[in-house]
Amino acid sequence: MSATLRQVVYRLVSEGVLAPVYRRLSAQLAHARREGRSPALIDTVRAVHVPPAWPDATAFVALIPGWVPPGSHRRP
């Protein structure tokens, strides 16, 4: 079973377990998740931006020729 952080907060607030403290709960759940003490949280609204990454410089440099069209580096 998975739930969004917002769903967890709404449920706990609606049952009177805690006052609306979204930011603090977010930090506590993130910590618990890193320690393996919290279920997986999902967010169906926001996209997660993951910048490109390469295992090493050689893998990065190997991709560079594909970024420049052939012949475009020549001077007129």
Distance bins in CASP14 RR format, pairs under 12 A and 6 or more apart:
PFRMAT RR
TARGET T0000
AUTHOR 0000-0000-0000
RMODE 2
METHOD distances of the structure
MODEL  1
1 7 0 0 0 0 0 1 0 0 0 0 0
1 8 0 0 0 0 0 1 0 0 0 0 0
1 39 1 0 0 1 0 0 0 0 0 0 0
1 40 0 0 0 0 1 0 0 0 0 0 0
1 41 0 0 0 0 0 1 0 0 0 0 0
1 42 0 0 0 0 0 1 0 0 0 0 0
2 8 0 0 0 0 0 1 0 0 0 0 0
2 33 0 0 0 0 0 1 0 0 0 0 0
2 38 0 0 0 0 0 1 0 0 0 0 0
2 39 1 0 0 1 0 0 0 0 0 0 0
2 40 1 0 1 0 0 0 0 0 0 0 0
2 41 1 0 0 1 0 0 0 0 0 0 0
2 42 1 0 1 0 0 0 0 0 0 0 0
2 43 0 0 0 0 0 1 0 0 0 0 0
2 44 0 0 0 0 1 0 0 0 0 0 0
3 9 0 0 0 0 1 0 0 0 0 0 0
3 10 0 0 0 0 1 0 0 0 0 0 0
3 11 0 0 0 0 1 0 0 0 0 0 0
3 12 0 0 0 0 0 1 0 0 0 0 0
3 29 0 0 0 0 0 1 0 0 0 0 0
3 38 0 0 0 0 0 1 0 0 0 0 0
3 39 1 0 0 1 0 0 0 0 0 0 0
3 40 0 0 0 0 1 0 0 0 0 0 0
3 41 1 0 0 1 0 0 0 0 0 0 0
3 42 1 0 0 1 0 0 0 0 0 0 0
3 43 0 0 0 0 0 1 0 0 0 0 0
3 44 0 0 0 0 0 1 0 0 0 0 0
4 10 0 0 0 0 1 0 0 0 0 0 0
4 11 0 0 0 0 0 1 0 0 0 0 0
4 22 0 0 0 0 0 1 0 0 0 0 0
4 26 0 0 0 0 0 1 0 0 0 0 0
4 29 0 0 0 0 0 1 0 0 0 0 0
4 39 0 0 0 0 0 1 0 0 0 0 0
4 40 0 0 0 0 0 1 0 0 0 0 0
4 41 1 0 0 1 0 0 0 0 0 0 0
4 42 1 0 1 0 0 0 0 0 0 0 0
4 43 1 0 1 0 0 0 0 0 0 0 0
4 44 1 0 0 1 0 0 0 0 0 0 0
4 45 1 0 0 1 0 0 0 0 0 0 0
4 46 0 0 0 0 1 0 0 0 0 0 0
5 11 0 0 0 0 0 1 0 0 0 0 0
5 12 0 0 0 0 0 1 0 0 0 0 0
5 21 0 0 0 0 0 1 0 0 0 0 0
5 22 1 0 0 1 0 0 0 0 0 0 0
5 23 0 0 0 0 0 1 0 0 0 0 0
5 24 0 0 0 0 0 1 0 0 0 0 0
5 25 1 0 0 1 0 0 0 0 0 0 0
5 26 1 0 1 0 0 0 0 0 0 0 0
5 27 0 0 0 0 0 1 0 0 0 0 0
5 28 0 0 0 0 0 1 0 0 0 0 0
5 29 1 0 0 1 0 0 0 0 0 0 0
5 30 0 0 0 0 1 0 0 0 0 0 0
5 32 0 0 0 0 0 1 0 0 0 0 0
5 33 0 0 0 0 0 1 0 0 0 0 0
5 38 0 0 0 0 0 1 0 0 0 0 0
5 39 0 0 0 0 0 1 0 0 0 0 0
5 40 0 0 0 0 0 1 0 0 0 0 0
5 41 1 0 1 0 0 0 0 0 0 0 0
5 42 0 0 0 0 1 0 0 0 0 0 0
5 43 1 0 0 1 0 0 0 0 0 0 0
5 44 0 0 0 0 0 1 0 0 0 0 0
5 45 0 0 0 0 0 1 0 0 0 0 0
5 46 0 0 0 0 0 1 0 0 0 0 0
6 12 0 0 0 0 0 1 0 0 0 0 0
6 13 0 0 0 0 0 1 0 0 0 0 0
6 20 0 0 0 0 0 1 0 0 0 0 0
6 22 1 0 0 1 0 0 0 0 0 0 0
6 25 0 0 0 0 0 1 0 0 0 0 0
6 26 0 0 0 0 1 0 0 0 0 0 0
6 29 0 0 0 0 0 1 0 0 0 0 0
6 41 0 0 0 0 1 0 0 0 0 0 0
6 42 0 0 0 0 0 1 0 0 0 0 0
6 43 1 0 0 1 0 0 0 0 0 0 0
6 44 0 0 0 0 1 0 0 0 0 0 0
6 45 0 0 0 0 1 0 0 0 0 0 0
6 46 0 0 0 0 0 1 0 0 0 0 0
7 13 0 0 0 0 0 1 0 0 0 0 0
7 14 0 0 0 0 0 1 0 0 0 0 0
7 22 0 0 0 0 0 1 0 0 0 0 0
7 25 0 0 0 0 0 1 0 0 0 0 0
7 29 0 0 0 0 0 1 0 0 0 0 0
7 39 0 0 0 0 0 1 0 0 0 0 0
7 41 0 0 0 0 1 0 0 0 0 0 0
7 42 0 0 0 0 1 0 0 0 0 0 0
7 43 0 0 0 0 1 0 0 0 0 0 0
7 44 0 0 0 0 0 1 0 0 0 0 0
7 45 0 0 0 0 0 1 0 0 0 0 0
8 14 0 0 0 0 0 1 0 0 0 0 0
8 15 0 0 0 0 0 1 0 0 0 0 0
8 17 0 0 0 0 0 1 0 0 0 0 0
8 18 0 0 0 0 0 1 0 0 0 0 0
8 21 0 0 0 0 0 1 0 0 0 0 0
8 22 0 0 0 0 1 0 0 0 0 0 0
8 25 1 0 0 1 0 0 0 0 0 0 0
8 26 0 0 0 0 1 0 0 0 0 0 0
8 28 0 0 0 0 0 1 0 0 0 0 0
8 29 1 0 0 1 0 0 0 0 0 0 0
8 32 0 0 0 0 0 1 0 0 0 0 0
8 33 0 0 0 0 0 1 0 0 0 0 0
8 38 0 0 0 0 1 0 0 0 0 0 0
8 39 0 0 0 0 1 0 0 0 0 0 0
8 40 0 0 0 0 0 1 0 0 0 0 0
8 41 1 0 0 1 0 0 0 0 0 0 0
8 42 0 0 0 0 0 1 0 0 0 0 0
8 43 0 0 0 0 0 1 0 0 0 0 0
9 15 0 0 0 0 0 1 0 0 0 0 0
9 16 0 0 0 0 0 1 0 0 0 0 0
9 17 0 0 0 0 0 1 0 0 0 0 0
9 18 0 0 0 0 1 0 0 0 0 0 0
9 19 0 0 0 0 0 1 0 0 0 0 0
9 20 1 0 0 1 0 0 0 0 0 0 0
9 21 0 0 0 0 1 0 0 0 0 0 0
9 22 1 0 1 0 0 0 0 0 0 0 0
9 23 0 0 0 0 0 1 0 0 0 0 0
9 24 0 0 0 0 0 1 0 0 0 0 0
9 25 1 0 1 0 0 0 0 0 0 0 0
9 26 0 0 0 0 1 0 0 0 0 0 0
9 28 0 0 0 0 0 1 0 0 0 0 0
9 29 0 0 0 0 1 0 0 0 0 0 0
9 41 0 0 0 0 0 1 0 0 0 0 0
10 16 0 0 0 0 0 1 0 0 0 0 0
10 17 0 0 0 0 0 1 0 0 0 0 0
10 18 0 0 0 0 0 1 0 0 0 0 0
10 20 0 0 0 0 1 0 0 0 0 0 0
10 22 0 0 0 0 1 0 0 0 0 0 0
10 25 0 0 0 0 0 1 0 0 0 0 0
11 17 0 0 0 0 1 0 0 0 0 0 0
11 18 0 0 0 0 0 1 0 0 0 0 0
11 25 0 0 0 0 0 1 0 0 0 0 0
12 18 1 0 1 0 0 0 0 0 0 0 0
12 19 0 0 0 0 1 0 0 0 0 0 0
12 20 0 0 0 0 1 0 0 0 0 0 0
12 21 0 0 0 0 1 0 0 0 0 0 0
12 22 0 0 0 0 0 1 0 0 0 0 0
12 24 0 0 0 0 0 1 0 0 0 0 0
12 25 1 0 0 1 0 0 0 0 0 0 0
12 28 0 0 0 0 0 1 0 0 0 0 0
12 29 0 0 0 0 0 1 0 0 0 0 0
13 19 1 0 0 1 0 0 0 0 0 0 0
13 20 1 0 1 0 0 0 0 0 0 0 0
13 21 0 0 0 0 1 0 0 0 0 0 0
13 22 0 0 0 0 1 0 0 0 0 0 0
13 25 0 0 0 0 1 0 0 0 0 0 0
14 20 0 0 0 0 0 1 0 0 0 0 0
17 25 0 0 0 0 0 1 0 0 0 0 0
18 24 0 0 0 0 1 0 0 0 0 0 0
18 25 1 0 0 1 0 0 0 0 0 0 0
18 28 0 0 0 0 0 1 0 0 0 0 0
19 25 0 0 0 0 0 1 0 0 0 0 0
21 27 0 0 0 0 1 0 0 0 0 0 0
21 28 0 0 0 0 1 0 0 0 0 0 0
21 29 0 0 0 0 0 1 0 0 0 0 0
22 28 0 0 0 0 0 1 0 0 0 0 0
22 29 0 0 0 0 0 1 0 0 0 0 0
23 29 0 0 0 0 0 1 0 0 0 0 0
23 30 0 0 0 0 0 1 0 0 0 0 0
24 30 0 0 0 0 0 1 0 0 0 0 0
24 31 0 0 0 0 0 1 0 0 0 0 0
25 31 0 0 0 0 0 1 0 0 0 0 0
25 32 0 0 0 0 0 1 0 0 0 0 0
25 33 0 0 0 0 0 1 0 0 0 0 0
25 38 0 0 0 0 0 1 0 0 0 0 0
25 41 0 0 0 0 0 1 0 0 0 0 0
26 32 0 0 0 0 0 1 0 0 0 0 0
26 33 0 0 0 0 0 1 0 0 0 0 0
26 38 0 0 0 0 0 1 0 0 0 0 0
26 41 0 0 0 0 1 0 0 0 0 0 0
26 43 0 0 0 0 0 1 0 0 0 0 0
27 33 0 0 0 0 0 1 0 0 0 0 0
27 34 0 0 0 0 0 1 0 0 0 0 0
27 38 0 0 0 0 0 1 0 0 0 0 0
28 34 0 0 0 0 0 1 0 0 0 0 0
28 35 0 0 0 0 0 1 0 0 0 0 0
28 37 0 0 0 0 0 1 0 0 0 0 0
28 38 0 0 0 0 1 0 0 0 0 0 0
28 41 0 0 0 0 0 1 0 0 0 0 0
29 35 0 0 0 0 0 1 0 0 0 0 0
29 36 0 0 0 0 0 1 0 0 0 0 0
29 37 0 0 0 0 1 0 0 0 0 0 0
29 38 1 0 1 0 0 0 0 0 0 0 0
29 39 0 0 0 0 1 0 0 0 0 0 0
29 40 0 0 0 0 0 1 0 0 0 0 0
29 41 1 0 0 1 0 0 0 0 0 0 0
30 36 0 0 0 0 0 1 0 0 0 0 0
30 37 0 0 0 0 0 1 0 0 0 0 0
30 38 0 0 0 0 1 0 0 0 0 0 0
30 41 0 0 0 0 1 0 0 0 0 0 0
31 37 0 0 0 0 1 0 0 0 0 0 0
31 38 0 0 0 0 1 0 0 0 0 0 0
32 38 1 1 0 0 0 0 0 0 0 0 0
32 39 0 0 0 0 1 0 0 0 0 0 0
32 40 0 0 0 0 0 1 0 0 0 0 0
32 41 0 0 0 0 0 1 0 0 0 0 0
33 39 0 0 0 0 1 0 0 0 0 0 0
33 40 1 0 0 1 0 0 0 0 0 0 0
33 41 1 0 0 1 0 0 0 0 0 0 0
33 42 0 0 0 0 0 1 0 0 0 0 0
41 48 0 0 0 0 0 1 0 0 0 0 0
42 48 0 0 0 0 0 1 0 0 0 0 0
52 59 0 0 0 0 0 1 0 0 0 0 0
52 60 0 0 0 0 1 0 0 0 0 0 0
52 63 0 0 0 0 1 0 0 0 0 0 0
52 67 0 0 0 0 0 1 0 0 0 0 0
53 59 0 0 0 0 1 0 0 0 0 0 0
53 60 0 0 0 0 1 0 0 0 0 0 0
53 63 0 0 0 0 0 1 0 0 0 0 0
54 60 1 0 1 0 0 0 0 0 0 0 0
54 61 0 0 0 0 1 0 0 0 0 0 0
54 62 0 0 0 0 1 0 0 0 0 0 0
54 63 1 0 0 1 0 0 0 0 0 0 0
54 64 0 0 0 0 0 1 0 0 0 0 0
55 62 0 0 0 0 0 1 0 0 0 0 0
55 63 0 0 0 0 0 1 0 0 0 0 0
56 62 0 0 0 0 1 0 0 0 0 0 0
57 63 0 0 0 0 0 1 0 0 0 0 0
57 64 0 0 0 0 0 1 0 0 0 0 0
58 64 0 0 0 0 0 1 0 0 0 0 0
60 67 0 0 0 0 0 1 0 0 0 0 0
61 67 0 0 0 0 0 1 0 0 0 0 0
64 73 0 0 0 0 0 1 0 0 0 0 0
65 71 0 0 0 0 0 1 0 0 0 0 0
65 72 0 0 0 0 0 1 0 0 0 0 0
65 73 0 0 0 0 0 1 0 0 0 0 0
66 72 0 0 0 0 0 1 0 0 0 0 0
66 73 0 0 0 0 0 1 0 0 0 0 0
67 73 0 0 0 0 0 1 0 0 0 0 0
68 74 0 0 0 0 0 1 0 0 0 0 0
END
